[in-house]
């Protein structure tokens, strides 16, 4: 979803007569944090593929580390235009994750539509390790309850963060003065 938001932001920025090259001129604070967060998230994907035998503590630790590093990165760059929007989306996801004991609420009926009837039975029986049924969860309205076609389920926080990524990227690409802001320039007439 975030990759699609990034592409949409680029397309909107180009439609507003922006240039992709302006992304290179932005000086993000704490850039290594977002790279480390991506590595933790990659570790989560490897665990989900079954390529690594994991414990629930390791999975929850990687997910929490990814959240925290991304949160700190966004806080360090809060002065950038629209950066508060993905921060708000991430905060919503983090709150619901922590409120439910390192599990995400998952709507059973929406999961059944996307993943089949088996997941519905497993979720109601508490057999899905990192998800809990949204019907009995705290802050369940913030969980993975919104089906996107027949592909996946997203949360309100995911949608807010994706909109924020789109807004931030298009603002950077379409900002005509971004290349000149970090340079000192002098007027021709200042030394006369």
N, CA and C of each residue as an Amber inpcrd file, in Angstrom:
protein
   576
   0.8160000  -1.1930000   0.0000000   0.0000000   0.0000000   0.0000000
   0.8620000   1.2600000   0.0000000   1.9940000   1.2270000   0.7090000
   2.8400000   2.4140000   0.7740000   3.6300000   2.6070000  -0.5100000
   3.9500000   1.5040000  -1.1740000   4.6190000   1.6120000  -2.4700000
   3.6830000   2.2680000  -3.4810000   2.4160000   1.8830000  -3.4430000
   1.4310000   2.4890000  -4.3250000   1.2430000   3.9690000  -4.0060000
   1.2770000   4.3070000  -2.7100000   1.1490000   5.7110000  -2.3020000
   2.3350000   6.5250000  -2.7910000   3.5300000   5.9250000  -2.7500000
   4.7310000   6.5990000  -3.2350000   4.6220000   6.8680000  -4.7370000
   4.1880000   5.8700000  -5.4880000   4.0290000   6.0250000  -6.9350000
   2.9600000   7.0730000  -7.2440000   1.8630000   7.0430000  -6.5090000
   0.8080000   8.0340000  -6.7130000   1.3140000   9.4380000  -6.4160000
   2.1040000   9.5920000  -5.3610000   2.6880000  10.8890000  -5.0400000
   3.6020000  11.3880000  -6.1460000   4.4040000  10.4850000  -6.7260000
   5.2860000  10.8570000  -7.8340000   4.4560000  11.2970000  -9.0350000
   3.4160000  10.5330000  -9.3640000   2.5740000  10.8770000 -10.5120000
   1.8610000  12.2160000 -10.3240000   1.3530000  12.4580000  -9.1300000
   0.6950000  13.7390000  -8.8600000   1.7140000  14.8740000  -8.9220000
   2.9020000  14.6590000  -8.3720000   3.9490000  15.6730000  -8.4340000
   4.3470000  16.0090000  -9.8580000   4.4670000  14.9950000 -10.7100000
   4.8060000  15.2240000 -12.1150000   3.6550000  15.9390000 -12.8210000
   2.4210000  15.5560000 -12.5110000   1.2640000  16.2350000 -13.1100000
   1.2090000  17.7090000 -12.6990000   1.7660000  18.0210000 -11.5410000
   1.8210000  19.4200000 -11.0960000   3.0880000  20.1160000 -11.6010000
   3.6940000  19.5450000 -12.6190000   4.8930000  20.0750000 -13.2770000
   6.1220000  20.0510000 -12.3900000   6.2240000  19.0140000 -11.5900000
   7.3860000  18.8340000 -10.7390000   8.4110000  17.9300000 -11.3900000
   9.5150000  17.7440000 -10.6870000  10.5930000  16.8820000 -11.1880000
  10.9590000  15.8600000 -10.1130000  11.1640000  14.6300000 -10.5430000
  11.5570000  13.5640000  -9.6170000  12.9180000  13.8640000  -9.0050000
  13.7700000  14.5570000  -9.7300000  15.1250000  14.8610000  -9.2440000
  15.1100000  15.6940000  -7.9710000  14.0130000  16.3410000  -7.6740000
  13.9360000  17.1520000  -6.4460000  13.9680000  16.2830000  -5.1900000
  13.6280000  15.0250000  -5.3110000  13.7130000  14.1230000  -4.1550000
  15.1560000  13.9840000  -3.6720000  16.1170000  14.1050000  -4.5950000
  17.5230000  13.9770000  -4.2220000  18.0320000  15.1730000  -3.4290000
  17.3690000  16.3150000  -3.5450000  17.8310000  17.5230000  -2.8720000
  17.2940000  17.6760000  -1.4560000  16.3990000  16.8100000  -1.0540000
  15.8090000  16.9000000   0.2780000  16.7730000  16.2910000   1.2880000
  17.0560000  17.0310000   2.3330000  17.9360000  16.5430000   3.3950000
  17.0810000  16.0310000   4.5520000  16.8380000  14.7260000   4.5520000
  16.0820000  14.1250000   5.6350000  16.9780000  13.9680000   6.8490000
  16.4690000  14.2820000   8.0130000  17.1970000  14.0410000   9.2550000
  17.0060000  12.5810000   9.6620000  18.0530000  11.9640000  10.1550000
  17.9450000  10.5870000  10.6370000  17.7040000   9.5720000   9.5530000
  18.2870000   9.7740000   8.4050000  18.0810000   8.8720000   7.2640000
  18.4120000   7.4050000   7.5900000  19.4550000   7.1060000   8.3880000
  19.7310000   5.6920000   8.7080000  18.5910000   5.0080000   9.4710000
  17.7890000   5.7820000  10.1820000  16.6640000   5.1890000  10.9260000
  15.6650000   4.5350000   9.9910000  15.3690000   5.1850000   8.8750000
  14.3740000   4.6250000   7.9610000  14.9350000   3.3900000   7.2460000
  16.2630000   3.3800000   7.0130000  16.8740000   2.1920000   6.4110000
  16.8340000   1.0170000   7.3890000  17.1300000   1.2890000   8.6530000
  17.0690000   0.2270000   9.6740000  15.6430000  -0.2820000   9.8350000
  14.6770000   0.6320000   9.7830000  13.2720000   0.2400000   9.8730000
  12.8920000  -0.6740000   8.7100000  13.3780000  -0.3360000   7.5190000
  13.0910000  -1.1660000   6.3450000  13.7120000  -2.5570000   6.4970000
  14.9070000  -2.6300000   7.0970000  15.5310000  -3.9350000   7.3200000
  14.7410000  -4.7820000   8.3160000  14.2510000  -4.1540000   9.3820000
  13.4040000  -4.8800000  10.3260000  12.1340000  -5.3690000   9.6360000
  11.5510000  -4.5380000   8.7910000  10.3290000  -4.9290000   8.0930000
  10.6120000  -6.0560000   7.0980000  11.7800000  -6.0080000   6.4610000
  12.1750000  -7.1030000   5.5760000  12.3050000  -8.4020000   6.3590000
  12.8330000  -8.3140000   7.5820000  12.9100000  -9.4840000   8.4480000
  11.5350000 -10.0560000   8.7560000  10.5580000  -9.1720000   8.9480000
   9.1830000  -9.6160000   9.1950000   8.6310000 -10.3480000   7.9740000
   8.9110000  -9.8220000   6.7870000   8.4400000 -10.4750000   5.5570000
   9.0710000 -11.8600000   5.4250000  10.3560000 -11.9790000   5.7270000
  11.0280000 -13.2860000   5.6560000  10.4020000 -14.2580000   6.6540000
  10.0850000 -13.7530000   7.8590000   9.4200000 -14.6160000   8.8460000
   8.0540000 -15.0590000   8.3540000   7.3080000 -14.1590000   7.7190000
   5.9720000 -14.4980000   7.2260000   6.0150000 -15.4970000   6.0800000
   7.1000000 -15.4990000   5.3230000   7.2290000 -16.4620000   4.2280000
   7.6050000 -17.8540000   4.7210000   7.9440000 -17.9430000   5.9960000
   8.3100000 -19.2290000   6.5620000   9.7590000 -19.5920000   6.3240000
  10.5710000 -18.6020000   5.9450000  11.9830000 -18.8790000   5.6910000
  12.7970000 -18.9000000   6.9800000  12.1710000 -18.5280000   8.0700000
  12.8780000 -18.5000000   9.3490000  11.9180000 -18.9760000  10.4170000
  12.3730000 -19.8430000  11.2970000  11.5520000 -20.3260000  12.3940000
  11.6170000 -19.3010000  13.5280000  10.5420000 -18.6040000  13.7520000
  10.5520000 -17.4700000  14.6770000   9.6790000 -17.7330000  15.8910000
   9.9640000 -16.9910000  16.9250000   9.1000000 -16.9890000  18.0970000
   8.2540000 -15.7350000  18.0330000   7.1770000 -15.6920000  18.7770000
   6.3060000 -14.5230000  18.7370000   7.0150000 -13.2980000  19.2920000
   7.9570000 -13.5030000  20.2290000   8.6880000 -12.3610000  20.7870000
   9.5610000 -11.7050000  19.7220000  10.2230000 -12.5170000  18.8980000
  11.0840000 -11.9790000  17.8530000  10.2620000 -11.2140000  16.8160000
   9.1530000 -11.7810000  16.4140000   8.2800000 -11.1220000  15.4390000
   7.7590000  -9.8030000  15.9910000   7.2530000  -9.8320000  17.2100000
   6.7230000  -8.6090000  17.8320000   7.8420000  -7.5900000  18.0330000
   9.0330000  -8.0410000  18.3900000  10.1710000  -7.1350000  18.5680000
  10.5680000  -6.4520000  17.2680000  10.6200000  -7.2270000  16.1840000
  10.9520000  -6.6400000  14.8830000   9.8930000  -5.6330000  14.4590000
   8.6260000  -5.9840000  14.6560000   7.5480000  -5.0800000  14.2620000
   7.5600000  -3.8060000  15.1040000   7.7600000  -3.9530000  16.3900000
   7.8300000  -2.7910000  17.2740000   9.0450000  -1.9260000  16.9420000
  10.2000000  -2.5420000  16.6640000  11.3980000  -1.7850000  16.2880000
  11.1680000  -1.0260000  14.9860000  10.5000000  -1.6580000  14.0300000
  10.1910000  -0.9890000  12.7660000   9.2830000   0.2120000  13.0020000
   8.2650000   0.0280000  13.8480000   7.3600000   1.1340000  14.1840000
   8.1120000   2.2840000  14.8500000   8.9020000   1.9610000  15.8490000
   9.5790000   3.0020000  16.6330000  10.5920000   3.7570000  15.7780000
  11.3790000   3.0470000  14.9730000  12.3630000   3.7190000  14.1260000
  11.6920000   4.6290000  13.0990000  10.6030000   4.1670000  12.5140000
   9.8640000   5.0060000  11.5680000   9.2530000   6.2050000  12.2770000
   8.7330000   5.9950000  13.4720000   8.1550000   7.0800000  14.2580000
   9.1990000   8.1460000  14.5740000  10.3890000   7.7310000  14.9930000
  11.4630000   8.6890000  15.3000000  11.8930000   9.4270000  14.0340000
  12.0020000   8.7110000  12.9090000  12.3430000   9.3520000  11.6400000
  11.3170000  10.4240000  11.2770000  10.0490000  10.1020000  11.4080000
   9.0080000  11.0750000  11.0790000   9.0260000  12.2620000  12.0420000
   9.2950000  12.0080000  13.3130000   9.3870000  13.1010000  14.2840000
  10.5680000  14.0220000  13.9810000  11.6810000  13.4470000  13.5550000
  12.8420000  14.2640000  13.2070000  12.5960000  15.1340000  11.9790000
  11.6700000  14.7180000  11.1370000  11.3790000  15.4420000   9.8990000
  10.0010000  16.0910000   9.9120000   9.4620000  16.3280000  11.0830000
   8.1070000  16.8590000  11.2060000   7.9690000  18.2550000  10.6010000
   9.0820000  18.9660000  10.4560000   9.0290000  20.3130000   9.8960000
   8.7600000  20.3230000   8.3920000   8.8610000  19.1720000   7.7310000
   8.5870000  19.0930000   6.2940000   7.0830000  19.1050000   6.0490000
   6.7250000  19.6120000   4.9120000   5.3180000  19.7630000   4.5560000
   4.6190000  18.3980000   4.5010000   3.4970000  18.2850000   5.1600000
   2.6260000  17.0950000   5.2130000   3.2220000  15.9080000   5.9600000
   4.3580000  16.0550000   6.6240000   4.9850000  14.9180000   7.3050000
   4.1970000  14.4960000   8.5490000   3.3520000  15.3800000   9.0460000
   2.5470000  15.0290000  10.2210000   1.4600000  14.0060000   9.8770000
   1.0650000  13.9160000   8.6140000  -0.0150000  12.9950000   8.2310000
   0.4260000  11.5330000   8.3410000   1.5770000  11.1250000   7.7420000
   1.9870000   9.7280000   7.9530000   2.3270000   9.4410000   9.4170000
   2.7830000  10.4720000  10.1310000   3.0640000  10.3040000  11.5580000
   1.7800000   9.9620000  12.3170000   0.6980000  10.6300000  11.9770000
  -0.5830000  10.3420000  12.6220000  -1.0620000   8.9250000  12.2930000
  -0.9040000   8.5010000  11.0480000  -1.3010000   7.1430000  10.6640000
  -0.4910000   6.0790000  11.3820000   0.8130000   6.2920000  11.4750000
   1.6720000   5.3510000  12.1870000   1.3220000   5.3110000  13.6710000
   1.0330000   6.4650000  14.2430000   0.6620000   6.5160000  15.6600000
  -0.6300000   5.7390000  15.9170000  -1.5990000   5.8350000  15.0110000
  -2.8440000   5.0680000  15.1560000  -2.5610000   3.5700000  15.1510000
  -1.7100000   3.1210000  14.2240000  -1.3650000   1.6980000  14.1650000
  -0.6070000   1.2490000  15.4080000   0.3010000   2.0770000  15.8890000
   1.0810000   1.7280000  17.0690000   0.1980000   1.6290000  18.3090000
  -0.7430000   2.5450000  18.4500000  -1.6440000   2.5290000  19.6060000
  -2.4730000   1.2500000  19.6370000  -3.0450000   0.8700000  18.4990000
  -3.8790000  -0.3400000  18.4720000  -3.0280000  -1.5910000  18.6610000
  -1.7950000  -1.5800000  18.1580000  -0.8780000  -2.7090000  18.3210000
  -0.5260000  -2.9100000  19.7920000  -0.2170000  -1.8240000  20.4770000
   0.1440000  -1.9170000  21.8920000  -1.0690000  -2.1930000  22.7810000
  -2.2300000  -1.6480000  22.4300000  -3.4380000  -1.8300000  23.2380000
  -3.9180000  -3.2780000  23.2350000  -3.5390000  -4.0320000  22.2180000
  -4.0010000  -5.4240000  22.1090000  -2.8770000  -6.4340000  22.3420000
  -1.8940000  -6.0510000  23.1250000  -0.8300000  -6.9910000  23.4880000
   0.0000000  -7.4590000  22.3180000   0.4730000  -6.5360000  21.4820000
   1.3110000  -6.8140000  20.3200000   0.5830000  -7.6550000  19.2700000
  -0.7080000  -7.4340000  19.1480000  -1.5080000  -8.0870000  18.1090000
  -2.3730000  -7.0380000  17.4300000  -2.6660000  -7.2770000  16.1570000
  -3.5460000  -6.3780000  15.4140000  -4.9500000  -6.9570000  15.3720000
  -5.9530000  -6.1250000  15.6000000  -7.3250000  -6.5930000  15.4080000
  -7.5870000  -6.8540000  13.9240000  -8.1880000  -7.9710000  13.6410000
  -8.4940000  -8.3660000  12.2740000  -9.9700000  -8.7130000  12.2120000
 -10.6890000  -8.0580000  11.3450000 -12.1220000  -8.3180000  11.1990000
 -12.3110000  -9.7010000  10.5860000 -13.0070000 -10.5690000  11.2900000
 -13.1620000 -11.9590000  10.8560000 -13.9410000 -12.0640000   9.5500000
 -15.0050000 -11.2940000   9.4050000 -15.7990000 -11.3810000   8.1720000
 -15.0230000 -10.8430000   6.9690000 -14.2510000  -9.7720000   7.1690000
 -13.4370000  -9.2380000   6.0710000 -12.3060000 -10.2010000   5.7330000
 -11.7010000 -10.8270000   6.7490000 -10.6310000 -11.8090000   6.5100000
 -11.1740000 -13.0190000   5.7600000 -12.4010000 -13.4250000   6.0800000
 -13.0040000 -14.5630000   5.3940000 -13.2310000 -14.2460000   3.9200000
 -13.5890000 -12.9920000   3.6120000 -13.7970000 -12.6020000   2.2250000
 -12.5030000 -12.6860000   1.4240000 -11.3970000 -12.2950000   2.0410000
 -10.1300000 -12.2150000   1.3210000  -9.3480000 -13.5190000   1.3860000
  -9.2710000 -14.1310000   2.5710000  -8.4120000 -15.2950000   2.7550000
  -9.1630000 -16.6170000   2.7770000 -10.4800000 -16.5820000   2.8390000
 -11.2530000 -17.8130000   2.8300000 -11.8550000 -18.1410000   4.1890000
 -12.7230000 -19.1440000   4.2160000 -13.4540000 -19.5100000   5.4300000
 -12.5460000 -20.0990000   6.5070000 -11.4200000 -20.6890000   6.1070000
 -10.5270000 -21.3060000   7.0850000  -9.9520000 -20.2760000   8.0490000
  -9.5680000 -19.0980000   7.5080000  -8.9840000 -18.0670000   8.3620000
 -10.0160000 -17.5490000   9.3540000 -11.2740000 -17.5520000   8.9470000
 -12.3430000 -17.0930000   9.8280000 -12.4260000 -17.9920000  11.0620000
 -12.4000000 -19.3030000  10.8410000 -12.4620000 -20.2570000  11.9490000
 -11.2100000 -20.1800000  12.8300000 -10.0440000 -20.0620000  12.1940000
  -8.7950000 -19.9590000  12.9520000  -8.7440000 -18.6880000  13.7950000
  -9.2140000 -17.5890000  13.2390000  -9.1940000 -16.3140000  13.9500000
 -10.1320000 -16.3430000  15.1420000 -11.3310000 -16.8750000  14.9530000
 -12.2760000 -16.9560000  16.0570000 -11.8000000 -17.9180000  17.1380000
 -11.0260000 -18.9330000  16.7450000 -10.4810000 -19.8800000  17.7120000
  -9.1830000 -19.4080000  18.3680000  -8.6940000 -18.2510000  17.9710000
  -7.4650000 -17.7150000  18.5590000  -6.2050000 -18.4030000  18.0700000
  -6.2640000 -19.0420000  16.9030000  -5.1270000 -19.7970000  16.3850000
  -4.2000000 -18.9610000  15.5000000  -4.6050000 -17.7580000  15.1250000
  -3.7500000 -16.8950000  14.3160000  -2.8680000 -16.1100000  15.2760000
  -1.5590000 -16.3080000  15.1840000  -0.6310000 -15.8710000  16.2180000
  -0.5830000 -14.3610000  16.4160000  -0.4740000 -13.5790000  15.3650000
  -0.2150000 -12.1540000  15.5120000  -1.4390000 -11.2780000  15.2660000
  -2.5910000 -11.8970000  15.1980000  -3.8320000 -11.1540000  15.0270000
  -4.8300000 -11.6200000  16.0730000  -5.7320000 -10.7320000  16.4060000
  -6.8240000 -11.0660000  17.3020000  -8.1240000 -10.6740000  16.6180000
  -9.1900000 -11.3370000  16.9600000 -10.4800000 -11.0230000  16.3440000
 -10.8880000  -9.6060000  16.7310000 -11.2620000  -8.8210000  15.7520000
 -11.6070000  -7.4160000  15.9800000 -12.8540000  -7.2880000  16.8520000
 -13.6930000  -8.3130000  16.8420000 -14.9410000  -8.2430000  17.6020000
 -14.6970000  -8.1290000  19.1070000 -13.6130000  -8.6770000  19.6170000
 -13.3400000  -8.6200000  21.0490000 -12.1040000  -7.8020000  21.4040000
 -11.5740000  -7.0590000  20.4530000 -10.3220000  -6.3320000  20.6680000
 -10.5800000  -4.9030000  21.1480000  -9.5690000  -4.3440000  21.7980000
  -9.6160000  -2.9320000  22.1670000  -9.3430000  -2.0940000  20.9280000
 -10.0280000  -0.9880000  20.8180000  -9.8640000  -0.0580000  19.6890000
  -9.9800000  -0.7900000  18.3560000 -10.9190000  -1.7100000  18.2690000
 -11.0310000  -2.5510000  17.0740000 -11.3330000  -1.7570000  15.8090000
 -11.9190000  -0.5710000  15.9470000 -12.2120000   0.2360000  14.7640000
 -10.9310000   0.7400000  14.0930000  -9.7880000   0.6440000  14.7820000
  -8.5050000   1.0300000  14.1940000  -7.7530000  -0.1500000  13.5980000
  -8.2980000  -1.3470000  13.6790000  -7.6140000  -2.5450000  13.1960000
  -7.7620000  -2.7600000  11.7090000  -7.3250000  -3.9330000  11.2470000
  -7.4180000  -4.2980000   9.8310000  -8.8440000  -4.7380000   9.5270000
  -9.6510000  -3.7610000   9.2160000 -11.0760000  -4.0470000   9.0350000
 -11.6110000  -3.5770000   7.6900000 -10.7810000  -2.8870000   6.8880000
 -11.2560000  -2.3340000   5.6280000 -10.6990000  -3.1680000   4.4800000
 -11.5680000  -3.9250000   3.7660000 -11.0710000  -4.7080000   2.6320000
 -10.7980000  -3.8070000   1.4240000  -9.6690000  -4.0370000   0.7670000
  -9.3280000  -3.3280000  -0.4690000  -9.5280000  -4.3280000  -1.6000000
 -10.6870000  -4.2610000  -2.2210000 -11.0170000  -5.2140000  -3.2720000
 -10.9670000  -6.6290000  -2.7360000 -10.2880000  -7.4960000  -3.4680000
 -10.1090000  -8.8770000  -3.0050000  -8.6410000  -9.1620000  -2.7110000
  -7.8700000  -8.0870000  -2.4660000  -6.4270000  -8.2480000  -2.2910000
  -5.9810000  -8.2650000  -0.8450000  -6.3950000  -7.2850000  -0.0450000
  -5.8670000  -7.1930000   1.3190000  -6.7950000  -6.4040000   2.2160000
  -6.4470000  -6.4250000   3.4860000  -7.1660000  -5.6600000   4.4960000
  -6.2540000  -4.5610000   5.0030000  -6.8230000  -3.3920000   5.2380000
  -6.0270000  -2.2860000   5.7640000  -6.7500000  -1.6760000   6.9570000
  -5.9840000  -0.8970000   7.7100000  -6.5520000  -0.2040000   8.8600000
  -6.7050000   1.2690000   8.5370000  -7.3750000   1.9800000   9.4160000
  -7.5200000   3.4230000   9.2560000  -6.1440000   4.0770000   9.3010000
  -5.2730000   3.6010000  10.1780000  -3.9180000   4.1270000  10.2590000
  -3.1410000   3.9220000   8.9680000  -3.3210000   2.7560000   8.3220000
  -2.6630000   2.5020000   7.0320000  -3.1310000   3.4940000   5.9750000
  -4.4300000   3.7520000   5.9400000  -4.9700000   4.6960000   4.9620000
  -4.4580000   6.1090000   5.2080000  -4.4490000   6.5380000   6.4790000
  -3.9550000   7.8760000   6.8150000  -2.4780000   8.0000000   6.4510000
  -1.6750000   6.9840000   6.7760000  -0.2480000   7.0130000   6.4570000
  -0.0190000   7.0260000   4.9480000  -0.7970000   6.2570000   4.1950000
  -0.6450000   6.2270000   2.7380000  -0.9980000   7.5790000   2.1170000
  -2.0670000   8.2000000   2.6050000  -2.4230000   9.5400000   2.1230000
  -1.3070000  10.5230000   2.4620000  -0.7280000  10.3960000   3.6470000
   0.3730000  11.2640000   4.0520000   1.6040000  11.0980000   3.1870000
   1.9450000   9.8520000   2.8380000   3.0830000   9.6030000   1.9590000
   2.8310000  10.2370000   0.5970000   1.6270000  10.0670000   0.0760000
   1.2780000  10.6630000  -1.2120000   1.3990000  12.1840000  -1.1650000
   0.8530000  12.7990000  -0.1250000   0.9120000  14.2570000   0.0000000
   2.3440000  14.7590000   0.1410000   3.1490000  14.0880000   0.9630000
   4.5300000  14.5280000   1.1850000   5.3660000  14.3990000  -0.0810000
   5.2520000  13.2830000  -0.7790000   6.0530000  13.0670000  -1.9860000
   5.6620000  14.0470000  -3.0810000   4.3740000  14.2560000  -3.2900000
   3.9710000  15.1900000  -4.3430000   4.3610000  16.6150000  -3.9970000
   4.3650000  16.9620000  -2.7020000   4.7830000  18.3060000  -2.2960000
   6.2710000  18.5140000  -2.5570000   7.0840000  17.5020000  -2.3040000
   8.5260000  17.6140000  -2.5540000   8.7970000  17.7280000  -4.0510000
   8.1600000  16.8820000  -4.8420000   8.4100000  16.8680000  -6.2810000
   7.9340000  18.1540000  -6.9550000   6.8380000  18.7080000  -6.4850000
   6.2930000  19.9010000  -7.1410000   6.8070000  21.2110000  -6.5450000
   7.6670000  21.1710000  -5.5380000   8.2170000  22.3870000  -4.9310000
   9.3360000  22.9270000  -5.8190000   9.0880000  24.0510000  -6.4670000
  10.0310000  24.5950000  -7.4340000  11.2690000  25.2170000  -6.8050000
  11.2430000  25.4800000  -5.5040000  12.3640000  26.1540000  -4.8520000
  13.2090000  25.2140000  -4.0010000  12.9340000  23.9220000  -4.0520000
  13.5900000  22.9870000  -3.1380000  15.0920000  22.8750000  -3.3980000
  15.5270000  23.0140000  -4.6340000  16.9450000  22.8880000  -4.9420000
  17.7290000  24.0970000  -4.4320000  17.1400000  25.2570000  -4.3970000
  17.8530000  26.4730000  -4.0430000  17.8230000  26.8050000  -2.5640000
  17.0310000  26.1530000  -1.7800000  16.8770000  26.5160000  -0.3750000
  18.1170000  26.2590000   0.4540000  18.9000000  25.2620000   0.1110000
  20.0600000  24.9410000   0.9280000  21.3160000  25.6850000   0.4730000
  21.2130000  26.4920000  -0.5450000  22.3600000  27.2290000  -1.0530000
  22.2630000  28.6950000  -0.6590000  23.3990000  29.3160000  -0.4080000
  23.4440000  30.7440000  -0.1140000  23.6270000  31.4690000  -1.4410000
  22.7650000  32.4150000  -1.6980000  22.8810000  33.1980000  -2.9350000
  22.9800000  34.6670000  -2.5850000  23.6270000  35.4120000  -3.4480000
  23.7980000  36.8420000  -3.2400000  23.1300000  37.5940000  -4.3780000
  22.5990000  38.7160000  -4.0440000  22.0230000  39.5810000  -5.0570000
  23.1470000  40.2570000  -5.8310000  22.9120000  40.5350000  -7.1080000
  23.9170000  41.2110000  -7.9220000  24.2260000  42.6170000  -7.3890000
  23.2400000  43.2700000  -6.8410000  23.3930000  44.6620000  -6.4330000
  23.8810000  44.8460000  -5.0100000  24.1120000  43.7960000  -4.2770000
  24.4690000  43.9330000  -2.8670000  25.8660000  44.5300000  -2.6760000
  26.7690000  44.3200000  -3.6140000  28.1440000  44.7890000  -3.4570000
  28.4160000  46.1210000  -4.1920000  27.4230000  46.8010000  -4.7020000
  27.6440000  48.0790000  -5.4030000  27.7210000  49.2420000  -4.4720000
